[in-house]
Amino acid sequence: MKILITNDDGINAEGIKFLAMELEKEHEIIVIAPDTEKSACSHSITLKNTLYLKEAFIDGISSKCYSLNGTPVDCVKIGIEYIANDIDLVISGINFGSNLGTDVLYSGTVSAAIEAAIQKKPSIAISLRIQDNLNDRFKVAAQYAKDIVNRAILNNLKSDVVLNVNVPDIPKNEIKGIKVCNLGNKIYQGCYKIIKDENGNEGYSTCGYPKDDVTDNTDVYYIGEGFVTLTPLHYDLTNFNIINDVAKWV
């Protein structure tokens, strides 16, 4: 299988290295990642600036690697449309930090996978709930990524589906398995504090972390219980539950 790998942490991130190292054992891979970190850039694309693709070197990787002065979505579009239009699967990650619940709306990692689905390429976004750069944790996440890739191949993952995967920050022997579940909710409130600069100008500084809404049967809940979570996503945001009711309004 021919796999395009990208991320939002940048070409020099540890997560993409361990993912590529694991997957190139069994698959043909191409790595195209942003030249700098693009975390939380969501589904942004470059409209006016010129994009430059450069060959890159990742220690331990023998496959072709490139950096791009653009967003994760740019990387996917350039990769599929110009570098290798015969890509079978796109994988985004391994993200440094989880992408649970409503994080998927902010995440460059998940958005890269969603762009692949828009381009009719099946995709997987994989993230690691981690506080420190622990190589053994990335190795575990990469192993789960390969496992899910193999399962997706066996079950003919559809071209417009994104699998959002999150791995807990615990040793492999403590992980209880893979849990397929709904998205939970992460509430980004109170994450700013008012500050003043040396001239007395008022501004807002980021602080703290979002509050997890730990509802049963969601990814936010199960990762806390020691499971790898897997949630199938689709880019169609239509609220089908109320579309007929809204139609009556007009």
C-alpha positions in Angstrom: 0.0 0.0 0.0 1.2 3.5 -0.8 0.8 5.9 2.1 1.2 9.6 2.4 2.2 10.7 5.9 1.8 14.3 7.2 1.3 16.1 10.5 0.8 19.6 12.1 3.8 19.4 14.4 6.3 19.9 11.6 8.8 17.8 9.7 11.2 17.6 12.6 8.6 16.3 15.1 9.3 13.0 16.9 5.8 11.7 16.2 6.1 11.7 12.4 9.5 10.0 12.6 8.2 7.1 14.7 5.1 6.7 12.5 7.1 6.6 9.3 9.7 4.2 10.8 7.0 1.8 11.7 4.9 2.0 8.5 7.8 1.8 6.0 8.5 -1.7 7.3 5.5 -3.0 5.4 4.3 -0.2 3.1 5.6 2.3 0.6 5.4 5.7 2.2 6.0 9.4 1.3 6.3 12.0 4.0 5.2 15.6 3.3 4.9 17.8 6.4 5.0 21.5 7.2 8.4 23.0 7.7 7.4 24.6 11.0 4.8 23.7 13.6 1.2 24.4 12.5 -0.7 23.2 15.6 -4.4 24.2 15.9 -4.4 25.7 12.3 -7.6 23.7 11.6 -8.4 23.4 7.9 -6.6 26.5 6.7 -5.0 26.6 3.3 -2.5 28.9 1.6 -4.2 31.2 -0.9 -1.7 34.0 -1.7 1.8 33.0 -0.8 3.9 30.7 -3.0 4.5 27.2 -1.6 7.9 25.6 -1.9 8.5 21.9 -1.5 11.9 20.8 -0.4 13.5 17.4 0.1 14.0 16.7 3.8 16.0 14.3 5.9 14.5 12.4 8.9 16.9 10.3 10.9 16.1 6.6 10.6 13.8 7.0 7.6 14.8 5.7 4.2 11.6 6.8 2.3 11.2 10.1 0.5 10.6 13.0 2.8 9.6 16.6 2.0 8.9 19.8 3.9 6.4 22.4 2.7 6.1 26.1 3.8 2.4 25.6 4.2 -0.3 24.1 6.3 -1.1 20.4 6.9 -4.0 20.7 4.4 -1.6 22.2 1.8 0.7 19.2 2.3 -2.1 16.7 1.6 -3.3 18.7 -1.5 0.2 19.0 -2.9 1.0 15.4 -2.1 -2.1 14.0 -3.8 -2.4 16.3 -6.7 1.2 16.7 -7.7 3.6 14.3 -6.0 1.8 11.0 -5.9 -1.8 10.8 -7.2 -1.8 7.0 -6.7 -1.8 7.3 -2.9 -3.9 4.6 -1.3 -4.1 6.0 2.2 -3.2 9.2 4.1 -2.1 9.2 7.8 -1.7 12.4 9.8 0.3 12.3 13.0 1.5 11.1 15.5 0.3 14.4 17.1 2.0 15.5 20.3 -1.1 15.8 22.4 -4.6 14.3 22.1 -7.3 15.4 19.6 -10.4 14.4 21.5 -14.0 15.6 21.2 -14.3 19.1 19.8 -10.5 19.3 19.4 -11.2 17.9 15.9 -12.5 21.3 14.8 -9.3 23.0 15.8 -6.7 20.4 14.9 -4.4 20.6 11.9 -3.7 16.9 12.4 -7.3 15.9 12.0 -8.0 18.5 9.2 -5.2 17.0 7.1 -7.0 13.6 7.3 -10.3 15.3 6.5 -8.8 16.9 3.4 -7.7 13.5 2.3 -11.3 12.3 2.6 -12.5 15.3 0.6 -9.9 14.2 -2.1 -11.5 10.7 -1.9 -8.6 9.1 -0.1 -9.2 7.1 3.1 -7.4 8.5 6.0 -6.4 8.2 9.6 -5.5 10.9 12.2 -3.5 9.6 15.1 -2.7 11.5 18.3 -0.9 10.7 21.5 -2.1 12.1 24.8 1.4 13.0 26.2 3.1 15.6 28.3 6.7 14.8 27.6 8.6 13.6 24.5 8.9 9.9 25.6 10.1 7.8 22.7 8.6 4.6 24.0 5.1 6.2 24.0 5.5 7.2 20.4 6.6 3.7 19.5 3.5 2.3 21.1 1.3 4.8 19.2 3.0 3.9 15.9 2.4 0.2 16.6 -1.3 1.0 17.1 -1.3 3.0 13.9 0.0 0.1 11.9 -2.5 -2.2 13.5 -5.4 0.0 12.6 -4.0 0.5 9.0 -4.0 -3.3 8.6 -7.5 -3.6 10.0 -8.6 -0.8 7.6 -7.1 -2.6 4.6 -8.8 -5.9 5.6 -12.2 -4.1 5.9 -11.9 -1.9 2.8 -12.0 1.5 4.5 -14.2 3.8 2.4 -12.6 6.6 0.6 -14.5 9.4 2.4 -14.0 8.2 5.9 -11.6 9.5 8.5 -10.6 7.4 11.5 -9.7 9.6 14.4 -7.4 7.7 16.8 -6.1 8.7 20.2 -3.6 6.8 22.3 -3.4 7.2 26.1 -0.1 8.2 27.8 0.4 4.9 29.6 2.7 1.9 29.1 1.6 -0.6 26.4 0.9 -3.4 28.9 -1.6 -1.1 30.7 -3.6 -0.2 27.6 -7.0 -2.1 27.7 -7.6 -2.3 24.0 -9.3 -0.2 21.2 -12.7 1.3 21.9 -14.8 2.6 19.0 -16.8 5.5 20.4 -18.4 8.9 19.8 -16.7 12.2 20.0 -16.9 13.8 23.5 -16.7 17.4 24.4 -13.8 19.7 25.4 -14.8 23.1 26.5 -12.3 26.0 25.8 -13.4 28.5 28.3 -11.3 30.7 30.6 -8.2 29.9 28.7 -7.1 33.5 28.5 -5.9 36.0 31.1 -5.7 39.8 30.7 -2.2 41.2 30.8 -0.6 44.6 30.1 2.6 45.3 28.3 5.2 47.9 29.3 3.2 50.6 27.7 0.0 49.7 29.5 -1.7 48.2 26.5 -4.1 45.5 27.4 -3.9 42.1 25.8 -4.9 38.4 26.4 -2.4 35.7 27.2 -3.3 32.0 26.9 -3.3 30.0 30.1 -4.5 26.6 31.4 -6.2 23.8 29.5 -9.7 23.1 28.3 -12.2 21.4 30.6 -13.0 17.8 29.6 -16.7 16.9 29.6 -16.3 13.3 30.7 -19.5 11.8 29.4 -19.8 8.0 29.2 -19.2 6.2 25.9 -17.1 9.1 24.4 -13.5 9.3 23.4 -12.8 11.7 26.3 -14.2 9.2 28.7 -12.5 6.0 27.3 -9.0 7.5 27.0 -9.2 8.2 30.7 -10.1 4.6 31.3 -6.9 3.4 29.5 -8.3 2.6 26.0 -7.1 3.7 22.6 -10.1 5.5 21.1 -11.2 5.3 17.5 -14.0 7.5 16.1 -15.0 7.5 12.4 -15.6 11.0 11.1 -17.0 12.6 8.0 -16.6 16.2 6.7 -20.3 16.7 6.1 -21.4 18.8 9.0 -25.1 18.8 8.2 -27.3 18.4 11.2 -29.6 15.7 9.7 -31.6 15.5 12.9 -33.2 18.9 12.4 -32.9 19.6 8.6 -36.6 18.8 8.0 -37.7 21.0 10.9 -35.6 23.9 9.6 -37.0 23.5 6.2 -40.5 24.2 7.6 -39.3 27.6 8.8 -39.0 28.8 5.2 
